[in-house]
Amino acid sequence: MGNRVILKGWVGSKDPELVTVPGDRVVAKFSLCTKKTWQGKETLQWHNILAWGKTAEMIGRYVKAGQELYLEGEIGYRKYKKEGQDHQATEITIHHLEWCGPKTTERQAPSLNEELPF
């Protein structure tokens, strides 16, 4: 890992999206909201999260909107063009995930703070 990012926050308003890319690789994509308090003011910050392979498959099975998670990974930057305009995306590719809130019994998620078997 070239750098290290640690985030604790909540999955956005949509469940993670699973996509199969060339080479039959599976990627999970979702947003994570973190809170920042400075000088008595609270702001929300949104992060684009990616996971690959078995990690992505486990996320697709267990993670859903609104869950509180602890993530470790690395930050990356991607350039792309949209409608002729240059853009840059900042993404966190995760390698480690833990639950911080109540488990999701509907999907039989691991118990509170238990690591997923990636």
N, C-alpha and C positions, 0 to 999 in steps of 0.2 A: 504494500500500500504506500503510495507516494505522499499522502497527507492524511490527516485524521480529522473527522468531523463527528461530534457527538450532539445529538438533538433529542429533546424530550418534548413531545407535543401530541396533537390530535390529528387523526386522519380527517381529511376534508369532507365535504358533503356528499361525495360519491365514493363507492367502493373502488378498490384498486382495479385497474384495467389490465388484463393479460393479453399480450400480443405475441404472435409467433413471427419471428424475423427470419430472413434467409439463413439457411443452415439448420433449420428447425430448432433454433434457440428461442426460449421463452423469456419474455421480459415483463415484469410487473411495473406499472406506472401509477403513481398517486401523489396527491399533495398532502403536505403536513403543515399544520399551523402551530407556531410557537408564540409565546407571549414574551414581551419585553417591557419591563417597568423602568422608567428613568425619570427622575425628578417628580415622582408621584403620578406620572402619566403612564398608562398601559397601552401598548400598541401590539398589533398582531403582525406577524411576519409569516409569509407563505414560502414553502420550499418544494421544489420538484424532486420527487424521490423515484429512483429506479432500483430494481433488483433483477438478477438474472438466474436462469437455471432452476435448481431445486429450491433456492430461496424464493424465487418468483412463484413457483408452484405452491409453496406453503403459504405465501401471502395471499394468493388467490383463494386458497381453501379457508383460511382462518381470519384474515383481516377484513374489517368492514368500516364504513364511514363512522366517524365519531369516536373510535377507540383511541385511548391514550397509549402511546408507544415510546420506548426508548430505543434509539437507533444509533449505530456506529457505522461509519463508512468513509468515503472520500469524496471531495468536491471536484467537479469537472466542469468544463465550459465547452459548449458546442456552438459553432457558427452555422447559420442557414439563411436561405433567401425565402422570402414570402412576399408574393405580389411585387417582385422586383426590388424589394428593400432588403438590406442586410440586417440580420438580427443575431443576437447572441443569447443562448440559454445557459443558465447555471443549474446544474443537476447534482444531486447527492446519490451516489451509487452505494447502497448499503451492503454490509457484510455480516452484521449482527443486529438482532432485534430481540427486545423483551417487552412483555406486557407490563403496563403500569397501572391499569385500571381493572375493573371487574372483567372476568372472562366472559366470552360469548358462548353460552350453553347451546345455542342454536347450531353452531358449527363445531361444537366440542373443542374449543380452543384450549391450549395448555393452561394450567392454573396460573394465578397471579404471579408475575415475575419469573415464571419458568421459561427458560430459553427454548426456542423452537429447535428441533433436531435437524439443522441444516448440515 
